[in-house]
Amino acid sequence: MTHPVQPDSMIIPEAIRIRAANIRLMIFDVDGILTNGQLIFSNKGIESKAFHAQDGLGCQFLLNSGVDVALITGRSSKIVTHRAERLGIRHVYQGQMDKLTAYNELKKSLSLTDAQCGFAGDDLIDLPILIRCGLAMSVPQGHPSVLEHVHWVSSRSAGDGAARQMTDLLMSAQGTLAPLVQSYLT
């Protein structure tokens, strides 16, 4: 039997580990982070989105570890509402082309500082939050200007496990990932 790398030995640069250890709220953009960014419409105009199961489970694990999770997205979709409800995500801001306003409202309502907030975004409208939050993350497909301003970029693609890498990074830095993994081994 091979022995994979243990979760708490994830290779995380020390500066990122310090930032991640302080996060009390992780915020995700939806299209381009939790989905692959494609907007799919039927002939009748019905929208569909595909979410990765591991990303959803990672959000639930993060919530259970004591880190709150929120969504701030530029588009509005009943699909996002349903997904958030199923995952237990209480803070959902849709139709937010000015994402910074939603971010500031959320931060104030939870009495958090920028250093306590993480954000994952992939496009220019995400930059106002990314340059302020304590831990800015993106995906390899992110806009080049976004990739210049984030602290960490996942190796997995948007909508294909990138968010799970982000939640695992946070939990690893906070010491909650290894106990979770161990609980499934007993």
N, C-alpha and C positions, 0 to 999 in steps of 0.2 A: 504494500500500500504506500502510495506517495503521500508526502506531507506538504500541503499547500502553504503558502505564506499566511501567517496568522494575521487576523484583522488589525490588531494594534501595532503590527510592524509594517503597516502600509507606509510606503515611502512618501512622506509628507515633509516638505521643507519646514524647518523650525519656525520661520516667520509665518507660514501659513497655519501651522499647528497652533501657534499662539493666538492668531486671529480667530481660528475656528473654535478654540476653547472658550472664547467669550460670547459666542453666538447664543442668543435666547430666542430668536425668531429667524426662520429661514423663509425667504419669499422667492417664489418662482414665477417667471413669465410662463405663459402657456405655449403659444405657437412659436416653435423654434427652440424650446427647451423641453417641455413635457410632451410635445408632439414633434414630428419631423419638420414642421413648418408648412407642409402642404395644406392648402384649403381645398377640400373635395366637396363638390356640389352635385346632386343628382339633376336630371333634366327638369325636375319640379322645384329646384332650388333648395332642396333639403341638404343641409350641411352634415358632414361626418368627420370625425377625428379618430385617430388611432393612438392609444396610450399604451405604454409598456407596463406590464404587470409588476416587474421589479421596481420601477420608479414609484408606483403606487404603494407597494409594500414598504419601500424605503421611507416614504413620507409617514406611513403609519408607525413604523419603528421609531422614527425621529420624534413624532408626537408622544409616543409612549415613553420615550427617554427624558421628556421634560422640555424639549425644544418645540416651540409653537411653529406652525407652518401657515403660510398665507399665499394667495395667488393675486397677482396684479397683471392684468392683461388688457391690451388695447382693443380687443374685439369683445363682443358679447355673444354668448352661446349658451343655450340650455344644456348642451352637452357638458360644458365646464361646470355648471351648477350641479348636475347629477354626479359628475366625477368627484367633485369636492365633497358633496354630501356622503358619498359612499366611503370616502377616505377619512372622514371626520375633520375635514379642514373647514374651520368656522369663518375665517377671514378671507373673503373673496371680493375683489374689486374688478369689475368688468367694464368695458367701454372706456378705458382710461388712456386716452392719448397723451394726457399730461400725468404720467405715472408718479412724478415727484409729489404732487398734491396728495394722492392716495397714500403714498409712502409716509409722508409727514403726519397725516391723520392717523394712520395705523400705529406709527411709532408713539405718537402722543397718547392714543387710547390705551396702549399697553405700558406706558411709562418707561420706554426704552430709549437708549441713546443710539447713535449711528454705529458705534463700536459693537453693540449687542445685536445688530441686524446683518444678516447675510442676504445677498440677492443674486439670482441667476438670470441673466438676460443675454440676448443675442443681437439686438439691433439698436440703431441710433436712439430711439425713444427710451431705451433703457439706460443710456449713459448718465442722465442726471442722478439716478439712484446709485448706479455702479461706482461713480466717483465719490460718493458720500458714505456708503455703507462700510461696515467693518470688514466684511469679506465678500468681494466681488468675484463672481464665477461666470463662466460661459462654456460654450461648446466649440469644437473645432470649426464648425460651419458659421460661427459668429461673424458679424461684419468686422472687417479689418480694424476699424477705429475702436470697436468694442474690445477686440482682442488686445489692443495696445494698452487698455486701461483696467483690465481685470487682474486680480491676484492669482487666479488659478483657472486652468482650462481642462475640462474632462478629456479623457482619451476616447470615451464612447460618444456616439453621435446623439444628437437631439432626438428625443422620442425612442431611443434604443438603449436605455440604461444610463444615460448621462446623469440624470437626477439621482439615480441610485448611487452612483459614484460620489456625488456631492453629499448625500445623506450619510453614507458610510464614512466619508472623510470627517464630517462633523462629529459623528458618534465615536470614531476612533480617537480624535483629538480630545474628546470629553471623557474618554474611558468607559463608554457605555456599549461599544460594539463587541468587544471580546466577551463580556458576560452574556450578551444576547446570543452570540454564536454558541457559546458553551451550553446555554439552556436548551438548545436543539440537539446537542450531542449526548445528553444524559437521558 
